Amino acid sequence: MSRQSILSLAAAGLLAAAWLAPASRSLSQTGYTGADLGRMGQWLQFYHLDLYKLEIPPYASPYAAALTSGKHGWRIVVFLRDGGVTNVSWDSGYLKRPFQAASGDNFVLIPGAGTNFGVTFSGCDARDCAGNYGALLYLPWSHQFFQKGVAGHSVACSQSLLDPANAKALQMLDAALKRQQAPVPHYVAPPCLGIPRTNR
């Protein structure tokens, strides 16, 4: 084994310990162990990603969601513990505009109906945060991805949001946009084209 590999494994072990210390009680409720965290850490080390936030709430089990950052920006990774082994279930890839300006506070998991839940993230263009911003949503159990962005007076939405069956997903996105635009008094997310505005 090369010296670099040994250092990577050591770093992954330290990362796992850092995660495990404040969350041992929560981890025991979700089924995740120190070995699982070590495996996550190795994956992040391999792709040269820094961890900003890890969410493993009991209602999300057997999933865990991580907000990471690398050379090309923010990246969200959802892990799944299945058959005693933790692997990557979904990887957003590096997020482009309008997600350059964001923080860990923009990364929020939202409980849903039954076992389903949503992973949300919002951000804005660093040069025009007030006028160019957006939010994304991933539903791990149904493997659905949605996005909504606002640029000036233009609103871009995932086509699947036009389906009434995805009304809850739209509400989650609008809630993420509202968090993003918290400094704006009485902010109401603009509607997607073809969907009437509702009070949320």
C-alpha positions in Angstrom: 0.0 0.0 0.0 1.4 3.4 -1.0 2.2 6.1 1.6 -0.6 8.3 0.0 -3.1 5.5 0.4 -2.2 5.1 4.0 -2.5 8.8 4.6 -5.9 8.8 2.9 -7.2 6.0 5.0 -5.8 7.7 8.2 -7.6 10.9 7.2 -10.8 9.0 6.6 -10.5 7.5 10.0 -10.0 10.9 11.6 -13.0 12.2 9.6 -15.2 9.3 10.8 -14.2 9.9 14.4 -15.0 13.6 14.1 -18.5 12.7 12.8 -19.1 10.0 15.3 -18.2 11.9 18.5 -21.2 14.4 18.5 -23.6 12.0 16.9 -23.2 8.6 18.5 -26.6 8.6 20.0 -28.3 9.6 16.7 -26.2 7.0 14.8 -27.4 4.2 17.1 -31.0 5.1 16.1 -30.2 5.0 12.4 -28.1 1.9 12.1 -25.0 3.7 11.0 -21.7 2.8 12.6 -18.2 4.2 12.8 -17.2 1.8 10.0 -20.0 3.3 7.8 -18.7 6.8 8.5 -15.2 5.6 7.6 -16.4 4.3 4.3 -18.1 7.7 3.6 -14.9 9.5 4.5 -12.8 7.3 2.2 -15.2 8.2 -0.7 -14.9 11.9 0.0 -11.1 11.7 0.3 -10.9 9.8 -3.0 -12.8 12.7 -4.8 -11.0 15.4 -2.8 -14.2 16.7 -1.3 -14.4 18.7 2.0 -17.4 17.9 4.2 -19.5 20.9 5.3 -22.6 19.2 6.7 -23.7 15.6 7.3 -27.4 14.8 8.1 -28.5 11.4 9.4 -31.8 12.1 11.1 -33.7 8.9 12.3 -36.6 9.6 9.8 -34.1 9.4 6.9 -32.8 6.0 7.7 -31.2 4.1 5.9 -30.1 7.2 4.0 -27.6 9.9 5.0 -27.0 13.2 3.1 -23.8 15.2 2.9 -23.1 18.7 1.7 -19.5 18.8 0.3 -17.3 21.2 -1.6 -14.5 20.7 -4.0 -12.4 22.4 -6.6 -15.4 23.1 -8.8 -18.0 24.1 -6.2 -20.7 22.5 -4.1 -21.7 18.9 -4.4 -24.4 16.9 -2.6 -23.9 13.2 -1.9 -26.6 10.8 -0.6 -25.4 7.6 1.0 -27.5 4.4 1.5 -26.8 1.7 4.0 -28.1 -1.5 2.5 -27.2 -5.1 3.4 -24.8 -3.9 6.0 -22.7 -1.9 3.5 -22.8 1.9 2.9 -22.5 3.1 -0.7 -23.3 6.2 -2.7 -27.0 6.3 -3.7 -27.0 9.7 -5.5 -24.4 12.2 -6.4 -25.4 15.7 -7.6 -22.1 16.3 -9.3 -20.7 19.8 -9.0 -23.5 22.4 -8.9 -23.3 25.3 -11.4 -25.2 28.6 -11.4 -27.0 29.8 -9.4 -25.5 27.8 -6.5 -22.0 29.5 -6.2 -22.9 31.5 -3.1 -24.4 29.3 -0.4 -23.6 27.9 3.0 -24.4 24.9 5.2 -27.6 26.7 6.4 -28.9 26.3 2.8 -28.7 22.5 3.1 -31.9 21.3 4.8 -33.6 17.9 5.0 -37.4 18.0 5.2 -39.5 15.1 6.6 -42.2 13.9 4.3 -45.1 11.5 4.3 -44.3 8.1 5.6 -40.6 7.2 5.0 -40.1 9.7 2.2 -38.2 12.9 2.8 -36.5 15.7 0.8 -32.9 16.9 0.5 -33.0 20.6 -0.3 -30.3 23.1 -1.1 -30.5 26.7 -2.3 -28.0 29.3 -3.4 -27.5 32.3 -5.6 -25.2 33.9 -8.2 -22.3 35.5 -6.3 -22.6 38.6 -8.6 -26.4 39.0 -8.3 -27.7 37.1 -5.3 -30.9 39.1 -5.1 -31.8 38.6 -8.8 -30.4 35.2 -9.7 -31.1 32.4 -7.3 -32.5 28.8 -7.1 -33.2 25.7 -5.2 -33.0 22.0 -5.8 -34.8 19.0 -4.3 -33.9 15.3 -4.3 -36.3 12.6 -3.0 -34.2 9.5 -2.1 -37.0 7.0 -1.8 -38.5 7.8 -5.2 -35.2 8.9 -6.8 -36.8 12.1 -8.1 -34.9 15.3 -8.7 -36.4 18.8 -9.1 -35.1 22.3 -9.6 -36.4 25.8 -9.7 -34.5 29.0 -10.5 -35.3 32.7 -10.7 -33.3 35.0 -12.9 -34.8 38.5 -13.0 -38.4 38.1 -14.1 -37.8 34.7 -15.6 -38.6 31.5 -13.7 -37.2 28.1 -14.8 -38.8 24.9 -13.3 -38.3 21.2 -13.9 -41.0 20.1 -16.3 -42.2 17.4 -13.8 -43.3 20.1 -11.4 -46.2 20.8 -13.7 -47.6 17.4 -12.7 -50.2 17.9 -9.8 -48.8 14.7 -8.2 -45.6 16.7 -7.5 -47.3 19.6 -5.7 -45.6 18.7 -2.4 -42.2 18.8 -4.2 -43.0 22.3 -5.4 -43.9 23.4 -1.9 -40.5 22.1 -0.6 -38.7 24.0 -3.4 -40.6 27.2 -2.6 -39.8 26.8 1.1 -36.1 26.5 0.1 -36.4 29.7 -2.0 -38.0 31.5 0.9 -35.1 30.5 3.2 -32.7 31.7 0.5 -34.5 35.1 0.2 -35.0 35.5 4.0 -33.7 39.1 3.9 -36.6 40.0 1.6 -39.7 41.0 3.7 -42.9 39.0 2.8 -41.1 37.1 0.1 -43.3 34.8 -2.0 -41.7 32.5 -4.5 -42.8 33.3 -8.1 -44.9 30.5 -9.7 -43.7 28.2 -12.4 -45.1 28.9 -15.9 -48.4 27.0 -16.1 -48.9 26.7 -12.3 -51.0 29.3 -10.6 -49.5 31.1 -7.6 -50.7 29.8 -4.2 -50.1 30.9 -0.7 -47.3 28.8 0.9 
